[in-house]
Amino acid sequence: MNVTDQLVNDGILDQEQAVCINNFEREKPMSVHWELKIILYLGILLFMSGLGILVYINIDTIGHTAIIAAISIACALCFYYGFKHRKPYSNQEVKYDSPLFDYVILLGCLLFGVLIGYMQYQYNVFGLHYGIATLFPAALYLSMAYIFDHKGILSLGITGFAAWAGISVTPMHLLEYNDFSSIDIIWTSIGVGTILAGFSKYADMKEIKKHFGFTYNNFAANILFIALIAGLFDEGYMAIAYFLMIAGLVFYYFRYAVAEKSFLFLLLSVIYGYIALTYVFFSLLINIGNELSFMLGLFYIIASCAAIVLFFIYYKRILGIKK
């Protein structure tokens, strides 16, 4: 017995209404929006993978010049299509009727990144200035993201900007020793995250592409929290300062989550804040090292588990979301 039959038996619907509802449910068109988007994304990924395999297998036969020319032509065609069909710039969100448009532009930007990387690897066009090889495509991606109102390309641009900032600190030291826990990287990451969060706040105040705010803050929150927690784990004299900065960041993104009614940023604030608080709490207990500290540790675990359960029960109330 389906739902409409049950409603008929309960006297809520009559038979004619039930027939109309059943016919509508049976004949209504089915949306394949997300299926098409997934297929397009997979198509781009497979194309880029196939391009890489083709170049790798036939590098000696095709020749470097031919490969660069082919990638350049494909990239130019994608950008030509984009500029031909793009809509005028607006500080508000711009939506395109054709779902193909976003993916053509994304493919063009990915091809451009491949082209720059290939030329740097093969001909070393930027020399030892690895930061320029990263910053150049990142600047293009950020420009294209605003020109075509594309969140995917914006993510590429932010990733490239963050990579440039990291590489610019001590590139050879990182490549040779893989010293990703250095204080330089931590503070560079804090700087990058602060710039992203600050620019997002500024753009939001000026109402410039406010829908990009989620992408900026998603990167900023993760970069800042991870960098600050890495600094906290370093157990240096700055541990207290790192903990206070984490507390301030938790407060900032907690307010942001409530304002935007975003469960993601609420969850990030809770998880990263919990990690920092737990680390500091148990570090203090280890330094005390008596039976009382052991009991406090057990109590903390029980209390924090109960708090997590309550969080998932009442998170909608915290965000002000009506059921």
C-alpha positions, 0 to 999 in steps of 0.5 A: 500500500502506497502513501496515497492509498493510506491517505484515502483509507484515512479519509484525508484524500478522495479517490479522484485526488489520489488518482491525480497525485499518482498520475502526476508522480508517475508522469512528472519529468525526472531531473538529471541535472547532477548526473549530467554535471558528474558526467561532465566533470568525469569527462574533463578528468578523463580527458586530462588523464588521457592527455597526460598518458598520451604525452608520456607514451609518445613524447619521443615520437610527437615532439615537445613543440607539437605537444605545446602547440596542441595544448595551446590551441585547445586552451585558446579554443576553450577561452575563445568559446568562453569570451564569445558566450560570456555575459557582462560582468556583475558584482552579483551572481551571474548564471549561464543557461548552458551547463557546458559553459562552466566546463569548457572554461574549467577545461581551458584553465586546466589546460593552461596549467598543464601548458605552464607546467610542461614548459617549465619542466621541459624548457625551464622558462622561469628558471629557479623562480618556481614561485613565478611558475605558480603565481602566473597561472594562479593570477589568471585563474583568479581573474577568470573566476571573476570574469566568468563567475566560476567557483571552480576556477576560483578554487584553482586560483586560491590553491595556486596562490597558497602554493605560491606563498608556500614555495616562496618561503624557502623552496629549495629547503622544502624540496630537499628536506620536506620540512613542512613543519617549519615555523616559516610555513606555519606563519606563511599559512597564517598570513595566507588564511588571514588574507583570504578571510580578510578579503572575503569580509571586505568583498562581503561588505562591498557586495562584490561577488558575495557568493564567493565568500563560502569558497574563500572562507572554506580555504581560509578556515582550514588553512588557519586552523591547521597552521595554528594547531601545528604551531600549538603542537610545536610546544614552543613558548608561543603555545599559549598565543597559538591557543588564544588565536585558535579560540578567537578563530573559533569564535569568529567562524562560530559567529560566521556559521550562525550568520550564514546558517552554515553547518560546515563552518559550525562543524569546523569550529567545533572540531578544530576547537575540540582538538586544540582544547583536548591537546592543551587539557591533556598536556596540563594533566600530563605535567601534573601526573597524579591520580587526580589528573587521571580522573579528570581525564576520564571525566573530560572524555565522558563530558566531551562525548556527551557534549558532541551528542548534544551538539548534533541534537541541537545544532539546528537550534544553534544555527537558528534553523527552523525544523 
